[in-house]
Amino acid sequence: MSQLEILDEIKKLPPDERYSIAEAVLQMDKQNAGKVKLESKLSRSERRKRAEKAAEALVEDYLNDSEVTAFTVLDGEDFLD
């Protein structure tokens, strides 16, 4: 569902339900902000370890799933003229 479709559906709700949804979305943003702050407080070596762990978890996908690497054909292309 697109953002516009979601907003159109929300407009159909009574005001108290719209307010409840807005509060829930703001709460999700606060939770995400906390996670971002936590990540930024990690040491460089800890961030590197986490990145390495994530890369190791995905290596099979990159090696065996052509959909994951489909856009690498553009690696040599210039983005801007």
N, C-alpha and C positions, 0 to 999 in steps of 0.2 A: 504494500500500500504506500502510495507516495505521500509526501508531506502535505500537499494540497488536499488530497483525499481525506487525510486524517483531520486536517483543520475544518474541512467541510462537515465531517461527521460530528466534530466537537461543537460546531455552531448549532447543531440541531438539539443539543442537550440543554436541559434546564440550567439556569445560572449556577445553582448550588453544585451540580455535578461538574460543570466546567471549572469552577473554583477548586474543587477537589482534585481534578486532573492537573491543574496548574500547580497546586501544592506538591503533588506527587512528582511532577517533572522537576520542579525546583529541588526537591529532596534528592532525586537521582543526581542532579548536577553537583550538589554539595558533596555527595558520596564520591563522585568521580574526582572532584577537586582535591579531596583528601588523599586519594590514591596517587594523584599526580604529584602532590606535595611530598608524599612519602617516597616516591621514586626519585625525586630530585635531591632528597637528603641522603641517598645511598652514596657510598664511596665510589670512586671511579672503578676500582677493581671489582666491587660487588655488581655494579651495572654491567661490566664486561662479562662476569661469570653468568649473570642472568641472560645476557644476549647469546653467549655461547651455548647455554643450555637450550634456549629457544631454537637456535639454529640446528643443534643436534636433533631436536625433536622433529624438525621439518625436513631434514636432509632426504629422507626417503621420498617425500612428496616432490621435492625438486628434482630428484633423479628419475622418478618414474611417472610423474603426472605432467603430460604435455600442456594441460590447461594452466598450470601454475607458471610455466616458463614461456607461454605463448608470446608475451610482449618483449622477450629478450631479443627478438629479431630486430627490434628498433634501437637496440643499444648503440649502434654506430651512427644513427641518424641525428642530425642537428635538431634541436627543439625550436630554435628561433632562426629566422632568416636574417 
